Amino acid sequence: MQDCSAATENLLLAATALGLGAVWLGVHPSENRVRDVRRILGIPEGFVPLNLISIGHPAEEKEKRTQYDEAQVHRGRW
């Protein structure tokens, strides 16, 4: 799950670098979503889809934002 999450983040970053919009659509751990995605995409039992990634050309450009908070960064101490 960690490897797939890291790969997904890399795909999202690559899409952004190409000027595309992308969004992580969570599937796992919702059993209903896992079941439906398996059925729609023909994924056999034993494989658990983590997410879907929707990629396209954005209809609008949003203002850049960050959730970075300097007060949450601890260097050499807590």
C-alpha positions as CSV (number, residue, x, y, z in Angstrom):
1,M,0.0,0.0,0.0
2,Q,2.9,2.4,0.8
3,D,4.5,1.7,-2.6
4,C,1.3,2.3,-4.5
5,S,0.6,5.5,-2.5
6,A,4.1,6.8,-3.4
7,A,3.6,5.9,-7.0
8,T,0.2,7.6,-7.0
9,E,1.8,10.8,-5.6
10,N,4.5,10.7,-8.3
11,L,1.8,10.3,-11.0
12,L,0.0,13.4,-9.6
13,L,3.2,15.4,-9.5
14,A,4.0,14.4,-13.1
15,A,0.6,15.3,-14.3
16,T,0.9,18.7,-12.7
17,A,4.3,19.2,-14.3
18,L,2.7,18.6,-17.7
19,G,0.1,21.2,-17.0
20,L,-2.7,18.7,-16.4
21,G,-5.1,18.5,-13.6
22,A,-5.3,15.2,-11.6
23,V,-7.1,14.0,-8.5
24,W,-6.6,10.9,-6.3
25,L,-10.0,9.1,-6.0
26,G,-9.8,6.8,-3.0
27,V,-11.1,3.2,-3.4
28,H,-9.5,1.2,-0.5
29,P,-10.5,0.5,2.3
30,S,-14.2,1.0,1.3
31,E,-15.4,-2.5,0.6
32,N,-18.2,-1.2,-1.6
33,R,-15.8,0.9,-3.7
34,V,-13.3,-2.0,-4.0
35,R,-16.1,-4.3,-5.1
36,D,-17.5,-1.9,-7.7
37,V,-14.0,-1.0,-9.1
38,R,-13.1,-4.7,-9.4
39,R,-16.4,-5.4,-11.2
40,I,-16.2,-2.4,-13.6
41,L,-12.5,-2.9,-14.5
42,G,-12.5,-6.7,-14.4
43,I,-10.0,-6.9,-11.6
44,P,-9.7,-10.5,-10.2
45,E,-10.2,-11.3,-6.5
46,G,-6.9,-11.2,-4.6
47,F,-6.0,-7.8,-6.1
48,V,-7.1,-4.7,-4.1
49,P,-7.4,-1.5,-6.0
50,L,-6.1,1.4,-3.9
51,N,-7.3,4.3,-5.9
52,L,-8.2,5.7,-9.3
53,I,-6.6,8.7,-10.7
54,S,-8.6,11.1,-12.9
55,I,-6.4,13.2,-15.2
56,G,-7.4,15.9,-17.6
57,H,-7.2,19.5,-18.7
58,P,-8.4,21.8,-15.9
59,A,-11.3,24.0,-16.6
60,E,-9.9,26.7,-14.4
61,E,-6.7,27.7,-12.7
62,K,-6.9,27.8,-8.9
63,E,-4.8,30.0,-6.7
64,K,-1.7,28.2,-5.4
65,R,-1.9,27.3,-1.8
66,T,0.1,25.5,0.8
67,Q,-0.6,23.8,4.1
68,Y,2.9,24.3,5.3
69,D,3.1,25.6,8.8
70,E,6.5,26.6,10.1
71,A,5.3,26.1,13.7
72,Q,4.8,22.4,13.0
73,V,8.4,21.9,11.9
74,H,10.8,20.6,14.7
75,R,14.5,20.7,14.1
76,G,16.7,18.7,16.6
77,R,14.1,19.0,19.3
78,W,10.4,18.5,19.9
